[in-house]
Amino acid sequence: MNARASLIVVTGFLLMLSLPQATSAFQGRDHFTPQEVDLIKDTQILDKRIEVFIRAADRRVLVLTGTAAGDAKQLKKDAEKWGELPAGNPGELISDIARIFDEAITNIDDVSARDEKNPLIPKALRRLAAAASRIVDQVKPLSTRSSSPTEASSFDQLMENADSIVQAAGKLPPEVAKKGKSKEEKPRTTN
């Protein structure tokens, strides 16, 4: 079995492990804003689509951490493309992030099932893993303040999904550096 095939098997296995075991009270809530849904539909290239998922999750982190009020001018500019920042209590926003990660995993798995040699798979998975680690670091302090079992369950699901993403990315073969001429290297001439 080659490295890509084993990556696909590992990713599929981790996805199965990350499926929610219990139903969440927030499952009736849409985890994307209508504008985010439109951006996802319009973005068909895997790595670009994963960037949309990451940005959607980051928008929820802004609301959770209270950093959304920092740059009103930038938020107004973003609202034109992304819509207003999502609303909700901390449990709902954490659940949204967990579900966004789950959907991102599904998108990577779907592309992998159709074209296991697609070079965008490792690129997208690495980006998603970096974002998952960063987001978990940002919201982890909020987990100590969880006020209900449902909110605690949302944090658990977020942590499971993020861990699955990071583990799958850890199974990827090392990145291959692209060979190219450096700026100082001059082409060789033949005599």
C-alpha positions as a printed Julia matrix, in Angstrom:
191×3 Matrix{Float64}:
   0.0    0.0     0.0
   1.51   3.33   -1.0
   1.71   6.38    1.26
  -1.31   8.11   -0.3
  -3.51   5.04    0.02
  -2.54   4.63    3.66
  -3.26   8.33    4.2
  -6.75   7.86    2.82
  -7.36   4.84    5.03
  -6.1    6.73    8.09
  -8.19   9.8     7.26
 -11.3    7.69    6.75
 -10.72   5.83    9.99
 -10.21   9.07   11.94
 -13.35  10.5    10.4
 -15.35   7.52   11.58
 -13.96   8.01   15.09
 -14.91  11.66   15.08
 -18.57  11.1    14.3
 -20.72  12.38   17.14
 -21.82   9.67   19.53
 -24.61  11.7    21.08
 -27.02  14.16   19.54
 -26.39  17.74   20.41
 -29.1   20.21   21.28
 -27.55  22.58   18.74
 -27.93  20.29   15.73
 -31.04  22.13   14.56
 -29.0   25.32   14.25
 -27.3   26.05   10.94
 -23.58  26.28   11.56
 -22.98  28.57    8.57
 -24.42  31.97    7.76
 -26.22  32.21    4.39
 -23.29  34.17    2.92
 -20.83  31.52    4.1
 -22.96  28.84    2.45
 -22.82  30.79   -0.81
 -19.04  31.14   -0.56
 -18.68  27.4     0.04
 -20.89  26.59   -2.96
 -18.91  29.0    -5.15
 -15.53  27.62   -4.06
 -14.95  24.28   -5.73
 -11.16  23.91   -5.4
 -10.41  21.88   -2.25
  -7.71  24.01   -0.64
  -9.68  27.22   -1.28
 -12.84  25.64    0.1
 -10.98  24.56    3.25
  -9.85  28.19    3.6
 -13.54  29.2     3.61
 -14.23  26.67    6.37
 -11.27  27.98    8.36
 -12.42  31.58    7.96
 -15.95  30.62    9.05
 -14.54  28.98   12.2
 -12.31  32.0    12.85
 -15.34  34.28   12.69
 -16.93  32.32   15.52
 -13.72  32.54   17.54
 -13.85  36.34   17.13
 -17.28  36.38   18.7
 -16.34  33.9    21.46
 -13.18  35.7    22.51
 -14.66  39.18   22.24
 -12.02  40.33   19.76
 -14.69  41.15   17.18
 -15.03  44.69   18.49
 -11.37  45.41   17.78
 -11.48  46.58   14.16
 -14.9   47.88   13.17
 -13.68  49.05    9.75
 -12.38  45.57    8.83
 -15.56  43.92   10.14
 -17.71  46.2     8.0
 -15.6   45.35    4.94
 -15.82  41.62    5.71
 -19.59  41.84    6.25
 -20.06  42.7     2.58
 -18.62  39.34    1.53
 -19.12  37.13    4.6
 -22.26  38.61    6.15
 -22.67  39.69    9.73
 -20.75  37.84   12.41
 -22.63  34.78   13.64
 -24.67  35.15   16.79
 -25.21  32.65   19.55
 -24.24  31.67   23.03
 -20.82  30.1    23.64
 -22.17  26.56   23.44
 -23.79  27.23   20.07
 -20.67  28.87   18.65
 -18.41  26.05   19.87
 -20.83  23.54   18.37
 -20.71  25.5    15.09
 -16.9   25.26   15.02
 -17.02  21.51   15.74
 -19.5   21.0    12.92
 -17.45  23.19   10.55
 -14.41  21.01   11.25
 -16.51  17.9    10.68
 -17.73  19.25    7.35
 -14.17  20.16    6.33
 -13.07  16.58    7.11
 -15.94  15.28    4.98
 -14.92  17.52    2.07
 -11.33  16.25    2.21
 -12.57  12.65    2.39
 -14.91  13.19   -0.58
 -12.08  14.49   -2.76
  -9.85  11.67   -1.54
 -12.45   9.07   -2.5
 -12.67  10.47   -6.04
  -8.98  11.22   -6.6
  -6.62   9.82   -4.01
  -3.59  11.32   -5.76
  -4.95  14.87   -5.72
  -2.05  17.09   -4.57
  -4.47  19.47   -2.87
  -5.43  16.88   -0.23
  -2.24  17.12    1.84
  -2.11  20.89    1.35
  -5.69  21.33    2.57
  -5.25  18.9     5.46
  -2.09  20.67    6.67
  -3.84  24.05    6.56
  -6.85  22.66    8.39
  -4.64  21.06   11.05
  -2.78  24.32   11.66
  -6.07  26.19   11.98
  -7.57  23.53   14.25
  -4.58  23.74   16.61
  -4.71  27.52   16.65
  -8.46  27.65   17.25
  -8.32  25.05   20.04
  -5.61  27.1    21.74
  -7.82  30.19   21.52
 -11.03  28.64   22.84
  -9.62  26.15   25.35
  -9.65  28.71   28.2
 -13.41  29.09   27.65
 -13.98  25.38   28.35
 -13.48  25.95   32.08
 -16.44  28.32   32.04
 -18.89  25.92   30.37
 -22.18  26.28   32.17
 -24.17  23.31   30.92
 -23.67  19.67   29.96
 -24.61  20.54   26.38
 -21.92  23.21   26.21
 -19.37  20.81   27.7
 -20.4   18.23   25.09
 -19.83  20.82   22.34
 -16.32  21.47   23.67
 -15.64  17.73   23.76
 -16.8   17.34   20.15
 -14.66  20.29   19.05
 -11.61  18.8    20.75
 -12.26  15.36   19.2
 -12.65  16.8    15.69
  -9.56  18.99   16.03
  -7.55  16.06   17.4
  -8.66  13.86   14.49
  -7.58  16.52   12.01
  -4.18  17.0    13.65
  -3.59  13.24   13.88
  -4.49  12.74   10.21
  -2.14  15.56    9.2
   0.57  13.96   11.32
   0.3   10.81    9.2
   1.05  12.72    5.99
   4.4   12.17    4.35
   6.76  15.12    4.76
   6.27  18.04    2.42
   8.47  17.92   -0.62
  10.34  21.13   -1.24
   9.85  22.38   -4.76
  13.03  22.63   -6.73
  13.61  25.85   -8.53
  16.31  28.24   -9.41
  17.32  30.54   -6.64
  17.58  34.22   -7.44
  21.35  34.1    -7.22
  21.76  30.96   -9.32
  22.53  31.67  -12.94
  21.63  29.25  -15.7
  24.5   27.13  -16.95
  25.64  27.6   -20.49
  27.07  24.85  -22.6
  30.11  25.46  -24.75
